[in-house]
Amino acid sequence: MGVYTSLMRELEAGDAPGYRNFVRMNTVSFQLLLDKVKPSIQRQDTRMRLAIPAEERLALTLRFLASG
């Protein structure tokens, strides 16, 4: 389990203000946005490497945009 996975689980489970600060939206809004953009940002695994999951791609993009 990577840093992203453990951080997001921790924020979702017990730190709603921290989650909102990280991605600038609540979990429901994040899931709605993910459902809309997932087909466009999802990639396939290859023999050489595993693809970055769509959830992680979206969260990291939102964090980048939020941090200015």
C-alpha positions, 0 to 999 in steps of 0.5 A: 500500500502506497502513501497515497492510499494510506493518506486518503483512507486516513483522511476519509475515515476520520479527518473530513476537514483534512480531506476537504483541505487536500482535494478542496471538496468533500468525499461525495463531490470527489466521487461524483467528479471521479465518475464523470472523468474516470473514462477519460483519465483511466489507463491500462496496466502494461507488462512494463508497469502498473498504471496509476489509478484514476482516483489517484490521478484525480486527487493529485491533479486537484491537489496540484491545482489547489496549491497554486 
